[in-house]
Amino acid sequence: MNQILYMNNQKKKGGPLEMKTIFRIFAIFCILFGAMLVGQASYSVLTQKQAVGQTDPLVEVINEGTQLRIKVTHDKAIEKIAYRWNNTEEVILQGKGRNELEEIIDLPIGSNVLDLKVTDMNKKTVSYSELYEREEGDVIEPEIELIVENAKVKIVVKDETELDYVLYYWNEEDETRIDAREDSSKQIEEKIDILKGENTLTIVAVDKAGNEARKEQIYKGAKKPEINLSRNGNKLNIKVTDEEGIQKIEYTLNGVYYSTDPQKTGTPLNMKEVEFSQTLAQGENKITITAYSVSGLTTEVSGETTI
């Protein structure tokens, strides 16, 4: 009988679960499901932030005939720029923490592929590849240089092969042509007077291959200061005039130096006419006077007189 009672107290296999157990399983399931949703939401937010922050460097390549101008801008520091022509050795340009870089490289003759890579501080790399062509022969423009020398401007034109001619003209006036000489085919020089007032000088240079360069420059012309000397007994009268204004006057008399600006402050006299006298010594007197205008022009006069 004890055996029968023992057998009746055991739970049957495969029978229905108690309600308390079902509630526990449901609660665990809800917790796991909620954790999964939170994880997915966090992942989505993180992924979105990474996508917003991953901006690419902006690469601009400008063809300038015989050279390429490479401009790189980025909202992050640039670590380096690497480029190569065809399968040649790679050239590295260090960014040095800058956000903007500009480099000019020579364009080889013929058809060549430029491979370029830009890497930022986050190791983000952008690649660029393009085919460029440069014809054989002279494609380089002449070089024009303008140098002011007192009341004149010196025109200097150079070419790496051979010049043909140079044209120049003021404002809308007729042009003047200068042909290259056989003994100086790579360089042409010419000095011309700067016109009074404000005027535009235009220079056009052409080489034998037909390459043309043009340059314009505005000049404000003025006359050089005027110095007039006259003697009255043992007095030397000095008169300096300038239509724009006198900057300073310097003169040396018998080895003694005089100046209206001895401290070299650069302060102009702000006068268009200055007249004064200087006592001369007995015997021979030597004087050199230099007048400077506010326009940067100078006049020098030297003389000798005996008392």
C-alpha positions as CSV (number, residue, x, y, z in Angstrom):
1,M,0.0,0.0,0.0
2,N,2.9,2.3,0.7
3,Q,4.2,1.6,-2.7
4,I,0.9,2.6,-4.3
5,L,0.8,5.9,-2.5
6,Y,4.4,6.7,-3.6
7,M,3.6,6.1,-7.2
8,N,0.5,8.3,-7.2
9,N,2.5,11.4,-5.9
10,Q,4.8,11.6,-8.9
11,K,4.1,14.2,-11.7
12,K,3.2,12.9,-15.1
13,K,5.6,13.4,-17.9
14,G,4.5,15.8,-20.7
15,G,1.6,17.3,-18.7
16,P,0.6,20.9,-18.7
17,L,2.9,23.5,-17.0
18,E,1.8,25.3,-14.0
19,M,0.7,29.0,-14.4
20,K,3.6,30.2,-12.2
21,T,6.2,28.7,-14.5
22,I,4.5,30.1,-17.6
23,F,4.6,33.6,-16.2
24,R,8.3,33.2,-15.4
25,I,9.1,32.1,-19.0
26,F,7.1,35.0,-20.5
27,A,8.8,37.5,-18.3
28,I,12.3,36.3,-19.3
29,F,11.2,36.4,-23.0
30,C,10.0,40.0,-22.6
31,I,13.3,41.0,-21.0
32,L,15.4,39.4,-23.8
33,F,13.2,41.0,-26.5
34,G,13.5,44.4,-24.9
35,A,17.3,44.1,-24.7
36,M,17.4,43.2,-28.3
37,L,15.4,46.3,-29.3
38,V,17.7,48.5,-27.3
39,G,20.8,47.0,-28.9
40,Q,19.4,47.5,-32.3
41,A,18.5,51.2,-31.6
42,S,21.9,51.9,-30.2
43,Y,23.6,50.3,-33.2
44,S,21.4,52.4,-35.6
45,V,22.3,55.6,-33.8
46,L,26.0,54.8,-33.8
47,T,26.0,53.9,-37.5
48,Q,24.2,57.1,-38.3
49,K,26.7,59.2,-36.4
50,Q,29.6,57.5,-38.2
51,A,28.0,58.1,-41.6
52,V,27.5,61.8,-40.9
53,G,31.2,62.2,-39.7
54,Q,32.8,60.5,-42.6
55,T,33.3,63.3,-45.2
56,D,35.7,63.0,-48.1
57,P,38.5,65.3,-49.0
58,L,37.7,67.6,-51.9
59,V,40.3,67.2,-54.7
60,E,40.6,69.7,-57.6
61,V,43.1,69.2,-60.4
62,I,43.6,72.1,-62.9
63,N,45.4,71.6,-66.2
64,E,47.6,74.6,-66.9
65,G,49.2,73.4,-70.1
66,T,52.6,72.2,-69.0
67,Q,51.7,71.8,-65.3
68,L,48.9,70.6,-63.1
69,R,47.7,72.6,-60.1
70,I,46.4,70.2,-57.4
71,K,44.2,71.7,-54.7
72,V,42.9,69.6,-51.8
73,T,40.5,70.9,-49.1
74,H,39.0,69.0,-46.2
75,D,37.2,69.6,-42.9
76,K,39.8,67.5,-41.2
77,A,43.6,67.6,-41.0
78,I,45.2,66.1,-44.1
79,E,47.9,63.5,-43.3
80,K,49.4,63.1,-46.8
81,I,49.0,63.3,-50.5
82,A,50.5,60.6,-52.7
83,Y,50.7,60.7,-56.5
84,R,52.4,58.9,-59.3
85,W,52.5,59.0,-63.1
86,N,51.7,55.7,-64.8
87,N,53.7,53.1,-62.9
88,T,56.6,55.3,-61.7
89,E,57.6,55.7,-58.1
90,E,55.1,57.3,-55.8
91,V,55.7,60.9,-54.5
92,I,54.6,61.7,-51.0
93,L,53.6,65.2,-49.9
94,Q,53.1,65.6,-46.1
95,G,49.9,67.3,-45.0
96,K,51.5,68.6,-41.7
97,G,48.1,69.0,-40.1
98,R,46.8,71.4,-42.7
99,N,43.2,71.5,-44.0
100,E,44.2,73.0,-47.4
101,L,47.1,72.0,-49.7
102,E,48.1,73.2,-53.1
103,E,50.9,71.7,-55.2
104,I,52.0,72.3,-58.8
105,I,53.5,69.4,-60.7
106,D,54.9,69.1,-64.2
107,L,52.8,67.4,-66.8
108,P,54.9,64.9,-68.8
109,I,54.8,65.0,-72.6
110,G,52.5,62.4,-74.2
111,S,49.6,60.5,-72.7
112,N,50.0,59.8,-69.0
113,V,47.8,58.6,-66.2
114,L,47.9,60.4,-62.9
115,D,47.1,58.3,-59.8
116,L,46.5,60.4,-56.7
117,K,45.5,59.5,-53.1
118,V,44.6,61.8,-50.3
119,T,44.6,60.4,-46.7
120,D,43.2,62.4,-43.7
121,M,44.0,62.1,-40.0
122,N,41.4,59.4,-39.6
123,K,43.1,57.3,-42.3
124,K,40.2,58.0,-44.6
125,T,41.6,57.8,-48.2
126,V,40.2,59.1,-51.4
127,S,41.6,58.0,-54.7
128,Y,41.8,60.0,-58.0
129,S,42.9,58.7,-61.4
130,E,42.8,60.6,-64.7
131,L,44.4,60.5,-68.2
132,Y,46.3,63.7,-69.2
133,E,47.8,64.5,-72.6
134,R,50.5,67.0,-73.4
135,E,51.6,67.7,-77.0
136,E,55.3,67.6,-77.9
137,G,56.9,70.9,-78.8
138,D,56.9,74.4,-77.3
139,V,53.7,75.1,-75.4
140,I,55.2,77.4,-72.7
141,E,54.2,81.1,-72.8
142,P,56.8,83.8,-72.7
143,E,57.5,85.4,-69.3
144,I,56.9,89.2,-68.9
145,E,58.6,91.3,-66.2
146,L,58.1,95.0,-65.6
147,I,60.6,97.0,-63.6
148,V,60.2,100.6,-62.6
149,E,63.4,102.7,-62.8
150,N,62.7,106.3,-61.8
151,A,60.4,107.8,-64.4
152,K,60.7,104.8,-66.8
153,V,59.4,101.2,-66.8
154,K,61.7,98.5,-68.1
155,I,60.1,95.7,-70.1
156,V,61.8,92.4,-69.9
157,V,60.4,89.4,-71.9
158,K,62.0,85.9,-71.8
159,D,61.3,82.6,-73.5
160,E,62.8,79.2,-73.1
161,T,63.1,78.6,-76.9
162,E,62.7,81.6,-79.2
163,L,60.8,84.9,-79.1
164,D,59.0,86.4,-82.2
165,Y,57.9,89.9,-81.1
166,V,56.6,92.1,-78.3
167,L,53.8,94.6,-78.5
168,Y,53.1,97.4,-75.9
169,Y,50.7,100.3,-75.7
170,W,49.3,102.8,-73.2
171,N,45.6,102.8,-72.6
172,E,43.9,102.7,-76.1
173,E,46.8,104.2,-78.0
174,D,48.5,102.6,-81.0
175,E,50.7,99.7,-80.2
176,T,54.5,99.6,-80.7
177,R,56.1,96.4,-81.9
178,I,59.6,95.1,-81.1
179,D,60.9,92.1,-83.0
180,A,63.4,89.7,-81.5
181,R,67.0,90.0,-82.7
182,E,69.0,87.1,-84.0
183,D,71.7,87.7,-81.4
184,S,69.1,87.7,-78.5
185,S,66.3,85.5,-79.6
186,K,65.3,84.4,-76.1
187,Q,65.1,87.9,-74.5
188,I,63.7,91.3,-75.4
189,E,64.3,94.4,-73.3
190,E,62.9,97.9,-73.7
191,K,62.7,101.1,-71.5
192,I,59.8,103.5,-72.0
193,D,58.7,106.7,-70.2
194,I,55.9,106.4,-67.7
195,L,53.1,108.8,-68.8
196,K,52.0,111.6,-66.4
197,G,48.9,110.7,-64.4
198,E,47.3,107.3,-64.1
199,N,47.6,105.1,-67.2
200,T,47.4,101.4,-68.1
201,L,50.3,99.7,-69.8
202,T,49.6,96.5,-71.8
203,I,52.3,94.1,-72.9
204,V,51.8,91.2,-75.4
205,A,54.6,88.8,-76.0
206,V,54.6,86.1,-78.7
207,D,57.2,83.3,-79.3
208,K,58.0,81.5,-82.5
209,A,55.6,78.6,-81.6
210,G,52.7,81.1,-81.4
211,N,52.4,81.0,-77.6
212,E,51.1,84.3,-76.4
213,A,51.4,86.0,-73.0
214,R,49.7,89.2,-71.9
215,K,50.2,91.5,-68.9
216,E,48.5,94.7,-67.8
217,Q,49.8,97.2,-65.2
218,I,48.6,100.5,-64.0
219,Y,51.2,103.2,-63.4
220,K,50.8,106.7,-61.9
221,G,53.4,108.8,-63.6
222,A,55.0,112.0,-62.3
223,K,58.0,114.2,-63.1
224,K,61.2,113.9,-61.2
225,P,62.0,116.7,-58.7
226,E,63.8,119.8,-60.0
227,I,66.9,121.3,-58.4
228,N,68.1,124.8,-59.1
229,L,71.4,126.2,-57.7
230,S,72.4,129.8,-57.7
231,R,75.2,131.7,-55.9
232,N,75.1,135.0,-54.2
233,G,78.5,135.9,-52.8
234,N,79.5,133.2,-50.3
235,K,75.9,131.9,-50.2
236,L,74.6,129.0,-52.3
237,N,70.9,129.2,-52.9
238,I,69.2,125.8,-53.3
239,K,65.6,125.5,-54.7
240,V,63.8,122.2,-55.0
241,T,60.4,121.7,-56.5
242,D,58.2,118.7,-57.2
243,E,54.6,118.7,-58.5
244,E,53.6,115.7,-56.3
245,G,55.4,116.7,-53.1
246,I,58.9,116.6,-51.7
247,Q,59.8,113.6,-49.5
248,K,63.2,114.8,-48.4
249,I,66.4,116.6,-49.4
250,E,70.0,115.4,-48.8
251,Y,73.2,117.1,-49.7
252,T,76.9,116.7,-49.0
253,L,79.1,119.9,-48.9
254,N,82.8,119.4,-48.7
255,G,82.4,116.0,-47.1
256,V,79.7,117.1,-44.5
257,Y,76.3,115.4,-44.8
258,Y,73.0,117.3,-44.4
259,S,69.5,116.0,-44.5
260,T,65.9,117.2,-43.9
261,D,65.3,113.7,-42.3
262,P,68.5,113.0,-40.4
263,Q,66.8,110.4,-38.2
264,K,65.4,108.6,-41.3
265,T,61.9,108.6,-39.9
266,G,60.4,108.6,-43.4
267,T,58.2,111.6,-42.6
268,P,57.7,113.6,-45.8
269,L,58.1,117.4,-46.0
270,N,54.7,117.6,-47.6
271,M,55.8,120.7,-49.6
272,K,56.0,121.2,-53.3
273,E,58.7,123.9,-53.1
274,V,61.6,124.3,-50.7
275,E,64.2,127.1,-50.9
276,F,67.1,127.7,-48.6
277,S,70.7,129.0,-48.6
278,Q,74.0,127.4,-47.5
279,T,77.2,129.3,-46.5
280,L,80.2,128.3,-48.6
281,A,83.8,128.0,-47.2
282,Q,86.8,129.9,-48.5
283,G,88.5,128.1,-51.4
284,E,87.0,125.2,-53.4
285,N,83.6,123.9,-52.5
286,K,82.1,120.6,-53.8
287,I,78.4,119.8,-53.3
288,T,76.1,116.9,-54.3
289,I,72.3,117.4,-53.7
290,T,69.7,114.6,-54.0
291,A,65.9,115.4,-53.9
292,Y,63.3,112.7,-53.3
293,S,59.7,113.0,-54.3
294,V,56.7,111.4,-52.5
295,S,56.2,109.4,-55.7
296,G,59.6,107.7,-55.2
297,L,61.5,109.6,-57.9
298,T,64.9,111.1,-57.3
299,T,67.0,113.8,-58.9
300,E,70.8,114.3,-58.2
301,V,72.9,117.4,-59.0
302,S,76.6,117.9,-58.3
303,G,78.6,121.0,-58.7
304,E,81.8,122.9,-57.7
305,T,82.5,126.5,-56.9
306,T,85.4,128.5,-55.5
307,I,85.2,131.5,-53.1
